[in-house]
Amino acid sequence: MLDKVSQYIIANVIEKGSQDPVELVFRITLFNIFTKVETWELLQDELGPLTWATYNRKAYKDVLGKAKYEGQTLYTGSFQKPAPDFGFKDAYMNHLALLEVFMANDLTGKLAESAFMADIFEWLAAFPGMGYFTTYQLLLNLSYSSVMNFSGMDFVVPGLGASSGLAKLFGHSMALARHAIPDIEIDVIRWLAKTQTQHFKRLGLDFTGLGPDRMPMELADIEHTLCEVDKYSRIAHPKLQGLGGRTQMRGSGFRPSLVPYPTKARLPKAWFHPARKISRIRPGGLPVVDKRFTVARVGKRREGKAGVEYLVYWHGYSDKDATWEAEETLVQDAPEAVEEFLSKRR
């Protein structure tokens, strides 16, 4: 929350503008697509206040397309966000289509009705283009606002960097543990958060807490710090093997951000909600994500071993992901798509 971009999100995306939950969700999700201050300010300058009520895909397409044509980088380089395939050539258009799908499926309502942060994670991760860590980053950005009120000790998803950091901290024992218990990394991160005080004391580190309230590190802080451990050790201890053999740093070196750091760190107003003080950890293991598939069109018909089958193309997925589906099931789930295909053959 104390990094430059998060401070910008809090001050300029969340706490500036309408506080209507739908508008908050729209702004946060839009910013999260690019996670780039310059792209947000470009859209703001060209299109005025960015609201769901006035959203127009073509207007956004014109602004972003012109910027890309002129050589502007629209996305952050910090972490990749693979675009789903909604049939557009440009990644930003596919991402805008995904944003529209979130809004049409009432993401705001899902946030309000969910008893656990893990429930929201499973719902978001089911959409095309939403990987585990991408979904977690969106959840963290949403958590800076009033649209969801969960404790920072509720839920965590280790990214590749954090997993690699854990491998460097605990060595071969981490690999053995991961093989035996698939979600062991989450347990280890929880343990590090719970026992942080004794480790700072053991190592002689004078850690006085985060921010003016001297708060302890929460799960997201531990996860991000493990990622930094991985990066640091790639330079300081290049012989240490992390996850996937990560031993070198990419890129040509450090380049400071042009965004000035605020003179005073800003805590999200939403963090003072009393519900944030109560930890609600959903029972069970890792989240179970069933990818969401919506029929885009039917392409072919054939006689299969069990009867008539149709070749189905899915919204948000490439043509190579098309699958053969039984007529009986498809007629029940997507009768319009079947009828449209059959009408073209008549």
C-alpha positions in Angstrom: 0.0 0.0 0.0 3.0 2.3 0.6 4.4 2.0 -3.0 4.0 4.9 -5.4 1.3 3.4 -7.6 -0.8 2.2 -4.7 -0.6 5.6 -3.1 -1.7 7.1 -6.4 -4.7 4.6 -6.6 -5.8 5.6 -3.1 -5.6 9.3 -3.6 -6.6 9.7 -7.3 -8.6 6.7 -8.3 -10.5 5.6 -5.2 -10.9 8.7 -3.0 -11.4 11.2 -5.8 -14.7 11.0 -7.6 -18.1 9.3 -7.0 -18.1 7.0 -4.0 -21.0 5.0 -5.4 -19.9 1.3 -5.2 -20.5 0.6 -8.9 -18.4 3.6 -9.9 -15.6 2.7 -7.4 -15.5 -0.9 -8.8 -15.3 0.5 -12.4 -12.5 2.9 -11.7 -10.4 0.5 -9.7 -10.8 -2.3 -12.3 -10.1 0.0 -15.2 -6.9 1.3 -13.5 -5.9 -2.3 -12.6 -6.0 -3.3 -16.3 -3.0 -1.1 -17.1 -1.6 -0.3 -13.5 0.1 2.7 -15.1 -0.4 6.2 -13.9 0.3 7.7 -17.4 -2.4 5.6 -19.0 -5.0 6.6 -16.4 -4.2 10.3 -16.7 -4.3 10.1 -20.5 -7.9 8.6 -20.3 -8.8 11.2 -17.7 -7.5 14.1 -19.7 -9.1 13.0 -23.0 -12.5 11.6 -21.7 -13.1 13.7 -18.6 -14.3 12.0 -15.4 -14.1 8.2 -15.9 -17.4 6.7 -15.0 -19.3 3.5 -15.8 -22.5 5.6 -16.3 -20.7 7.4 -19.3 -18.5 4.6 -20.5 -18.3 4.3 -24.2 -16.0 1.6 -25.7 -15.3 3.4 -28.9 -14.2 6.6 -27.1 -11.7 4.5 -25.0 -10.6 2.6 -28.2 -9.9 5.9 -30.0 -7.8 7.3 -27.1 -5.8 4.1 -26.4 -5.3 3.3 -30.1 -3.9 6.7 -30.8 -1.5 6.4 -27.9 -0.3 3.0 -29.0 0.2 4.2 -32.5 2.3 7.1 -31.2 4.5 4.6 -29.4 3.2 5.0 -25.8 3.4 2.0 -23.6 0.0 1.4 -22.1 0.8 -1.3 -19.6 3.1 -1.5 -16.6 6.2 -3.6 -17.0 6.0 -4.8 -13.3 3.9 -7.8 -14.0 2.2 -9.2 -17.0 -1.5 -9.4 -17.6 -2.3 -11.8 -20.4 -5.3 -10.6 -22.3 -8.3 -12.8 -22.8 -9.4 -13.5 -26.4 -12.7 -11.6 -27.1 -11.9 -11.4 -30.8 -10.0 -8.2 -30.8 -6.5 -7.7 -32.3 -5.3 -5.4 -29.5 -4.8 -6.5 -25.9 -6.3 -3.3 -24.5 -9.6 -4.0 -26.4 -9.8 -7.5 -25.1 -9.1 -6.2 -21.6 -11.9 -3.5 -22.0 -14.2 -6.3 -23.1 -13.3 -8.2 -19.9 -14.0 -5.1 -17.8 -17.4 -4.9 -19.5 -18.1 -8.5 -18.6 -17.2 -7.9 -15.0 -19.6 -5.0 -14.8 -22.4 -6.8 -16.7 -22.1 -9.8 -14.2 -22.4 -7.4 -11.2 -18.9 -7.6 -9.7 -20.1 -4.9 -7.3 -22.9 -7.2 -6.0 -20.5 -10.1 -5.7 -18.2 -8.1 -3.5 -21.1 -7.0 -1.2 -22.6 -10.5 -0.8 -19.5 -12.6 -0.3 -18.7 -13.9 3.2 -15.1 -14.6 2.5 -12.3 -13.0 0.4 -11.7 -16.5 -1.0 -15.2 -16.5 -2.5 -14.5 -13.4 -4.5 -11.2 -14.8 -5.6 -12.8 -17.9 -7.0 -15.5 -15.9 -8.8 -13.0 -13.5 -10.5 -10.4 -16.2 -11.3 -13.0 -18.1 -13.2 -13.1 -15.5 -16.0 -10.9 -15.9 -19.1 -7.5 -14.1 -18.8 -7.6 -14.0 -15.0 -4.7 -16.0 -13.6 -4.2 -16.5 -9.8 -1.8 -13.7 -9.2 -3.5 -11.3 -11.5 -6.7 -11.9 -9.6 -5.0 -11.4 -6.3 -3.6 -8.0 -7.4 -7.1 -6.9 -8.4 -8.4 -8.0 -5.0 -5.7 -5.9 -3.2 -6.5 -2.8 -5.2 -10.2 -3.3 -4.5 -9.4 -3.8 -0.8 -8.2 -0.1 -0.6 -11.8 0.9 -1.0 -15.1 0.5 0.8 -16.5 -2.0 -1.7 -15.1 -4.9 0.3 -14.1 -5.0 4.0 -11.9 -8.0 4.9 -8.9 -8.3 7.2 -5.5 -8.2 5.7 -4.9 -11.6 7.5 -7.7 -13.3 5.6 -6.3 -14.4 2.3 -3.1 -14.6 0.3 -2.0 -16.0 -3.1 1.8 -16.5 -3.5 3.0 -15.2 -6.9 6.0 -16.8 -8.7 8.4 -14.4 -7.1 7.2 -15.1 -3.6 7.3 -18.9 -4.3 10.9 -18.4 -5.5 11.7 -16.4 -2.4 10.4 -19.1 -0.1 12.5 -21.7 -2.0 15.6 -19.5 -1.3 14.7 -19.1 2.3 14.0 -22.7 3.1 16.0 -24.6 0.5 15.2 -28.2 -0.6 12.8 -28.6 2.4 10.4 -26.2 0.7 10.3 -28.3 -2.4 9.6 -31.5 -0.4 6.9 -29.8 1.6 5.2 -28.4 -1.6 5.2 -31.8 -3.1 3.5 -33.3 0.0 1.1 -30.4 0.7 0.1 -28.3 -2.4 -1.0 -25.2 -0.4 1.9 -25.3 2.1 3.2 -21.9 0.9 0.1 -20.2 2.1 0.6 -21.9 5.5 4.2 -20.7 5.6 3.3 -17.1 4.7 0.7 -17.2 7.5 3.3 -18.6 9.9 5.8 -15.8 9.0 3.1 -13.2 9.6 2.1 -14.7 12.9 5.7 -15.1 14.2 7.3 -12.0 12.7 8.0 -10.3 16.0 10.1 -13.1 17.3 12.0 -13.3 14.0 12.8 -9.6 14.0 14.1 -10.0 17.5 16.1 -13.1 16.7 17.8 -11.4 13.8 18.4 -8.1 15.7 16.2 -6.1 13.4 14.5 -3.0 14.8 11.2 -3.2 13.0 8.8 -0.7 14.5 5.8 -1.4 12.3 4.3 0.1 9.2 2.8 3.6 8.9 2.0 6.0 11.7 0.0 3.3 13.6 3.0 1.0 13.5 1.0 -1.9 12.1 2.5 -5.4 11.8 3.1 -6.8 8.4 0.0 -8.5 7.0 -0.2 -11.4 4.5 0.2 -9.2 1.4 3.2 -7.5 2.9 4.9 -10.8 3.6 4.0 -12.1 0.1 5.5 -9.0 -1.6 8.6 -9.0 0.7 9.3 -12.6 -0.3 9.3 -11.5 -3.9 11.8 -8.8 -3.0 14.0 -11.4 -1.3 14.0 -13.4 -4.5 15.1 -10.3 -6.5 17.7 -9.2 -4.0 19.3 -12.7 -3.8 19.5 -12.9 -7.6 22.2 -10.2 -7.4 23.7 -10.8 -3.9 23.6 -14.6 -4.0 23.2 -15.7 -7.7 24.1 -19.3 -7.0 20.9 -19.8 -4.9 18.4 -21.6 -7.0 14.8 -20.4 -6.7 11.6 -21.7 -8.3 12.2 -22.4 -12.0 15.9 -21.7 -11.7 15.4 -17.9 -11.3 19.0 -16.6 -10.7 19.4 -13.5 -12.9 17.6 -10.1 -13.0 16.0 -9.1 -16.3 16.4 -5.7 -17.8 19.3 -3.3 -18.0 19.2 -1.8 -14.5 17.1 0.4 -12.2 15.2 3.2 -13.7 13.4 5.5 -11.2 9.8 6.3 -11.7 8.8 9.8 -12.8 5.9 9.7 -10.4 6.9 11.7 -7.3 6.3 10.0 -4.0 3.7 11.8 -1.9 5.1 14.0 1.0 3.1 11.9 3.4 1.9 8.3 3.1 -1.9 8.0 2.8 -3.8 5.2 4.5 -7.1 4.3 2.8 -10.1 5.7 4.6 -11.8 2.3 4.1 -9.2 0.6 6.3 -10.8 2.1 9.4 -14.0 0.1 9.0 -14.5 -2.1 12.1 -15.1 -5.2 9.9 -11.4 -5.1 8.9 -10.3 -6.0 12.5 -12.1 -9.4 12.3 -10.3 -12.1 10.4 -12.5 -14.4 8.4 -10.5 -17.3 7.0 -12.6 -19.7 4.9 -12.3 -23.3 6.0 -10.7 -25.7 3.5 -7.6 -25.7 1.3 -6.7 -23.9 -1.9 -9.4 -22.1 -3.8 -11.2 -24.2 -6.4 -11.5 -22.3 -9.7 -13.9 -23.6 -12.3 -13.2 -21.5 -15.4 -16.3 -19.7 -16.8 -17.3 -20.7 -20.3 -19.9 -18.8 -22.3 -20.8 -19.9 -25.9 -19.6 -17.4 -28.5 -20.8 -19.4 -31.5 -21.2 -22.9 -32.9 -18.9 -23.7 -35.8 -19.6 -27.3 -37.0 -21.9 -30.3 -36.5 -20.9 -34.0 -36.5 -22.1 -37.5 -35.5 -20.1 -38.5 -32.5 -19.9 -41.8 -30.7 -22.7 -40.8 -28.3 -24.8 -38.9 -30.8 -24.8 -35.4 -32.4 -22.1 -33.0 -31.3 -21.4 -29.3 -32.1 -18.0 -27.6 -32.2 -18.3 -24.7 -29.7 -16.2 -21.5 -29.7 -16.0 -19.8 -26.3 -16.1 -16.1 -25.3 -12.7 -15.0 -24.1 -10.8 -18.0 -25.5 -8.9 -18.5 -28.8 -10.3 -20.7 -31.6 -7.8 -23.4 -30.7 -9.7 -23.8 -27.4 -12.9 -24.8 -29.2 -14.5 -28.1 -28.0 -17.0 -30.6 -29.2 -20.1 -30.6 -27.0 -23.1 -33.0 -26.9 -26.2 -31.7 -28.6 -28.4 -32.5 -25.7 -26.4 -30.4 -23.3 -25.9 -27.5 -25.7 -29.6 -27.2 -26.6 -30.4 -26.8 -22.9 -27.6 -24.3 -22.1 -27.3 -22.3 -25.3 -30.4 -22.9 -27.5 -29.9 -19.5 -29.4 -26.4 -20.4 -30.5 -27.6 -23.8 -31.8 -30.5 -22.2 -33.6 -28.3 -19.5 -35.2 -25.9 -22.2 -36.5 -28.7 -24.3 -37.9 -30.5 -21.3 -39.6 -27.3 -20.5 -41.5 -27.3 -24.1 -42.9 -30.9 -24.0 -44.1 
